[in-house]
Amino acid sequence: MNRAIRSVTILGTAVLAFGMMTALIADGGTSTRLRARLTGQAIQGVMPEGNADFRNDSGRMRLQVEVEHVNLPANTMLTVLLQSGANAPQQVGQIKLSSTGFGELDLDSQNGASVPAVQNGDVASVTAGGVAILAGVFGPK
């Protein structure tokens, strides 16, 4: 009797899992998440750091880039670039640096932003005055 209950439970779980996968495929449900840890050389003795996070949830694309410990004056405009393969880097946005060396870029296609489709191996970089201060390679989270 216990074996029969266990078999029915396993079969039921398998059918439920298959049904959920079928529903996701039917809805075009795809989800991609890639992340890049941004690193760079010290600026006047302070090591800048940051991260870039890309998500594509069934067509809704988001790109968030955060930097911190950037030892440059407040209100410095930083440029965020994305390079895919052998293509030239493309500007995707700008970050206004706070007085604490922090800044962020938040692009969301649901809010009308133009968000590039990031691929595994793409390179994110952050520049100040045309000089790269942070960079990292996107990979699975």
Secondary structure as UniProt FT lines:
FT   HELIX           2..26
FT   TURN            27..28
FT   STRAND          31..39
FT   TURN            44..45
FT   STRAND          49..57
FT   TURN            58..59
FT   STRAND          60..68
FT   TURN            74..75
FT   STRAND          77..83
FT   TURN            85..86
FT   STRAND          90..96
FT   TURN            99..100
FT   STRAND          103..108
FT   HELIX           109..111
FT   TURN            120..121
FT   STRAND          123..128
FT   TURN            129..130
FT   STRAND          131..137
FT   STRAND          139..140
//
